[in-house]
C-alpha cells in the first residue's frame, strides 16, 4: 500500500511554489496590517509547532516570515522607483514616498 502523505519539506515547498506567489502578488503596493498576514497558519499546520517556534522553522528553511517578506518586497519596489527612467513614476515617488525608505 502506498502512502500519500508528503513530508514537511515537500509540503512547505508546495506552499511556497504555488500559494505564496498568488497571495503576495502586488503585496508591495498594498498597506497591510498584522492581521492580514496570517499566512503562518500553513506553516503551523505543516510542522505542528507553536507560534513561539515558527521563526526557528523559517530560519531552518532559509525563508522569511510573511511580514518580513512583504517588507522586503516593498523596499525592493521603492528602490526600483527611485532608479527608474520613467518620469511619471519618479514624480509619484517624490510626491508620496520620500519618507518611505
C-alpha positions as CSV (number, residue, x, y, z in Angstrom):
1,X,0.0,0.0,0.0
2,X,1.4,3.4,-1.0
3,X,1.5,6.3,1.5
4,X,0.0,9.5,0.0
5,X,1.4,11.8,2.8
6,X,4.2,14.2,2.0
7,X,6.9,15.1,4.5
8,X,7.2,18.6,5.8
9,X,9.9,20.0,3.4
10,X,7.8,18.8,0.4
11,X,4.6,20.4,1.7
12,X,6.5,23.6,2.5
13,X,7.9,23.7,-1.0
14,X,4.5,23.2,-2.5
15,X,3.0,26.0,-0.4
16,X,6.0,28.3,-1.3
17,X,5.8,27.4,-5.0
18,X,2.0,27.5,-5.5
19,X,0.3,29.5,-2.8
20,X,2.8,32.2,-1.7
21,X,3.3,33.9,-5.1
22,X,-0.5,34.2,-5.6
23,X,-1.0,35.6,-2.1
24,X,1.9,38.1,-2.4
25,X,1.1,39.3,-6.0
26,X,1.1,43.1,-5.7
27,X,1.8,42.9,-2.0
28,X,4.4,45.6,-2.2
29,X,1.9,48.3,-3.0
30,X,-0.8,47.4,-0.5
31,X,-0.9,48.7,3.0
32,X,-1.1,45.6,5.2
33,X,-1.8,45.2,8.8
34,X,-0.6,42.3,11.0
35,X,-4.0,40.5,10.9
36,X,-3.8,40.4,7.1
37,X,-0.5,38.5,7.2
38,X,-1.7,35.3,9.0
39,X,-0.2,33.0,6.4
40,X,1.9,31.4,9.1
41,X,-1.1,29.1,9.7
42,X,0.1,26.9,6.8
43,X,3.5,26.6,8.5
44,X,1.9,25.8,11.8
45,X,-0.2,23.0,10.2
46,X,2.7,21.5,8.2
47,X,5.2,21.4,11.1
48,X,2.8,21.2,14.0
49,X,4.7,23.8,16.1
50,X,3.7,26.5,18.5
51,X,3.7,30.1,17.4
52,X,6.8,30.8,19.5
53,X,8.9,28.4,17.4
54,X,7.7,29.5,14.0
55,X,10.7,31.8,13.5
56,X,13.1,28.8,14.1
57,X,11.3,26.9,11.3
58,X,11.6,29.8,8.9
59,X,15.4,30.2,9.7
60,X,15.9,26.5,9.3
61,X,14.1,26.6,5.9
62,X,16.1,29.7,4.8
63,X,13.0,31.8,4.5
64,X,11.5,35.0,5.8
65,X,8.2,35.1,7.6
66,X,5.4,36.7,5.7
67,X,5.6,40.2,7.2
68,X,9.3,40.3,6.6
69,X,8.8,39.1,3.0
70,X,6.2,41.8,2.3
71,X,8.6,44.4,3.8
72,X,11.4,43.2,1.6
73,X,9.2,43.3,-1.5
74,X,8.1,46.9,-0.6
75,X,11.7,48.1,-0.2
76,X,12.7,46.4,-3.4
77,X,9.8,48.1,-5.3
78,X,10.6,51.5,-3.8
79,X,14.3,51.2,-4.8
80,X,13.2,50.4,-8.3
81,X,11.0,53.5,-8.4
82,X,14.0,55.6,-7.4
83,X,16.2,54.4,-10.2
84,X,13.6,54.2,-13.0
85,X,13.8,56.2,-16.2
86,X,10.1,56.8,-16.2
87,X,9.5,60.4,-15.2
88,X,5.9,59.8,-14.0
89,X,7.0,57.1,-11.6
90,X,9.8,59.3,-10.3
91,X,7.4,62.1,-9.8
92,X,4.9,59.9,-7.9
93,X,7.7,58.5,-5.8
94,X,9.0,62.0,-4.9
95,X,5.5,63.2,-4.1
96,X,4.3,60.3,-2.0
97,X,7.2,58.1,-0.9
98,X,10.2,60.3,0.0
99,X,9.9,59.1,3.6
100,X,9.0,55.5,2.8
101,X,12.5,54.1,2.7
